[in-house]
Amino acid sequence: MRTSKFDVPVEVLTDFLDAACEKEMNSTIVSRKRDEYSIEIDYEKEETSLIDELEDELETLIENMEEEEEEDEN
């Protein structure tokens, strides 16, 4: 069993956890800092591609969040 850790901003937490659930990955919230949670996901070696997909999904969610924040400022 392997473990991958994700630092997820509060604003996209539910979207990220939804994505993990859709991939049938078990996630655990291990800590919280001001505006982000640390999420650990246990997976098997053959599920590495799912972890890669989650990393991409998180990156997209953060980019979209930042774009929305910029739009709100203008």
C-alpha positions in Angstrom: 0.0 0.0 0.0 1.2 3.5 -0.9 0.1 6.9 0.3 0.0 10.2 -1.5 -0.5 13.5 0.2 -2.4 16.5 -1.3 -2.6 20.0 0.1 -6.0 21.2 -0.9 -7.3 24.7 -0.5 -10.6 25.0 1.5 -12.3 26.5 -1.6 -11.9 23.4 -3.7 -12.0 20.7 -0.9 -15.4 19.3 -1.8 -14.7 19.2 -5.5 -11.4 17.4 -4.8 -13.0 14.9 -2.5 -15.8 14.3 -5.0 -13.1 13.5 -7.7 -11.4 11.1 -5.3 -14.8 9.4 -4.5 -15.6 9.1 -8.2 -12.3 7.2 -8.6 -13.2 5.1 -5.6 -10.2 6.2 -3.7 -10.2 6.3 0.1 -9.2 9.7 1.5 -8.3 10.9 5.0 -8.1 14.4 6.2 -4.9 14.4 8.3 -4.5 18.1 9.1 -5.7 21.6 8.5 -3.7 24.8 8.1 -5.3 28.2 7.8 -7.0 27.8 4.4 -6.0 24.3 3.3 -6.4 20.7 4.3 -3.8 17.9 4.0 -5.5 14.9 2.5 -3.9 11.4 2.3 -5.0 8.8 -0.1 -3.9 5.2 0.1 -3.6 3.3 -3.1 -2.0 0.3 -4.7 0.8 0.4 -7.3 -1.6 -0.3 -10.1 -3.7 2.7 -9.1 -0.8 5.2 -9.7 -2.6 6.6 -12.8 -5.6 7.5 -10.7 -3.3 9.5 -8.3 -1.8 11.2 -11.4 -5.4 12.1 -12.5 -6.2 13.5 -9.1 -3.0 15.6 -9.1 -4.1 17.0 -12.5 -7.7 17.6 -11.2 -6.4 19.5 -8.2 -4.1 21.6 -10.3 -7.1 22.5 -12.6 -9.3 23.3 -9.6 -6.7 25.6 -8.1 -6.2 27.4 -11.4 -9.9 27.9 -11.8 -10.2 29.2 -8.3 -7.4 31.7 -8.9 -9.0 32.8 -12.1 -12.3 33.4 -10.4 -10.5 35.4 -7.6 -8.8 37.6 -10.2 -12.2 38.2 -12.0 -13.8 39.2 -8.7 -11.0 41.7 -8.0 -11.7 43.4 -11.3 
